[in-house]
Amino acid sequence: MLGPGPLIAIDVVLLYTILGPLVLFAIYVLFDSLDRSGKPVRQSQDAITGKKDPAVWTNDDIDLYMDRI
């Protein structure tokens, strides 16, 4: 029969073997959900046509204008 030391070592190796890929996959999914490169940029019709008065632009309109430059 094995002593407590080798049994703990075997358990730790098994935990890392089983849970390691799951934790790495969860981190990958988290970073992938935070990435915005694959999503289209929000564009309102007023910002595209430029008909809206710049004096009343919202923060989104300013961001859209700065993205076009």
C-alpha positions, 0 to 999 in steps of 0.5 A: 500500500502506498503512503500518503505522500505518493497518493497526494502526488498522484491526486495532484497530477490527476487534478492538473491533468483533468482540470488544467485543460478545462481552466485553460479553455475557460480562460480562452472563452473569457478572452474570446468574449472580450474581443471586439475585432470580429463584431461590426462597428455600430453605425447610426444612419445619421453618422453615416450620412453626416446629416446630424449637426456636430454640435449635438453629437452624442459620445457614440457619434463622436466615436463613429466619426473618430473611427472613420478618420 
